[in-house]
């Protein structure tokens, strides 16, 4: 998937771009989140596990 110039990626919580100059968090699975979005979730690792894409398990890719 093409990256939007000037961004780190798309926040998986609000689906908005995470701009290079914003405060952000990188999860242990290498996904980018706005700091304020990540703070709204009690346990980010648990949230990612619950919302993981099953396609990743099939072909070992980093599909969102």
C-alpha positions as CSV (number, residue, x, y, z in Angstrom):
1,X,0.0,0.0,0.0
2,X,1.5,3.4,-0.9
3,X,2.6,5.6,1.9
4,X,1.3,9.2,2.1
5,X,4.2,11.6,1.8
6,X,5.1,13.2,5.1
7,X,3.5,10.5,7.3
8,X,4.7,7.6,9.3
9,X,1.5,5.6,8.4
10,X,-2.1,5.4,9.3
11,X,-3.3,5.2,12.9
12,X,-5.1,1.9,13.4
13,X,-7.4,3.5,16.0
14,X,-8.7,6.6,14.2
15,X,-7.7,5.8,10.6
16,X,-6.1,9.2,10.2
17,X,-2.6,9.8,8.9
18,X,0.2,10.0,11.6
19,X,2.2,13.0,10.4
20,X,6.0,13.1,10.9
21,X,5.7,16.1,13.2
22,X,3.0,14.7,15.5
23,X,3.5,12.8,18.7
24,X,3.2,9.1,18.0
25,X,3.8,5.7,19.5
26,X,5.1,2.7,17.6
27,X,3.7,-0.6,18.9
28,X,5.8,-3.8,19.3
29,X,4.2,-5.0,16.1
30,X,5.6,-1.9,14.3
31,X,2.3,-0.1,13.8
32,X,2.0,3.7,14.3
33,X,-0.6,5.3,16.5
34,X,-1.3,8.9,17.6
35,X,-0.2,9.3,21.2
36,X,-3.6,10.5,22.2
37,X,-5.3,7.6,20.5
38,X,-3.0,5.0,22.1
39,X,-3.6,6.6,25.5
40,X,-7.3,6.0,25.0
41,X,-6.8,2.2,25.0
42,X,-6.0,0.5,28.3
43,X,-3.6,-2.1,26.8
44,X,-2.4,-1.5,23.3
45,X,-0.9,-4.9,22.9
46,X,-4.1,-6.6,23.9
47,X,-6.1,-4.4,21.6
48,X,-3.8,-5.3,18.6
49,X,-4.1,-9.0,19.4
50,X,-7.9,-8.7,19.5
51,X,-8.0,-6.7,16.2
52,X,-5.2,-8.4,14.3
53,X,-5.7,-9.3,10.6
54,X,-5.9,-13.1,10.2
55,X,-4.3,-12.7,6.7
56,X,-1.0,-12.0,8.5
57,X,-1.1,-15.5,9.9
58,X,-1.6,-17.0,6.5
59,X,1.1,-15.4,4.4
60,X,3.3,-13.8,7.1
61,X,2.9,-10.3,5.6
62,X,2.3,-7.0,7.4
63,X,-1.1,-6.4,5.9
64,X,-3.2,-4.1,8.1
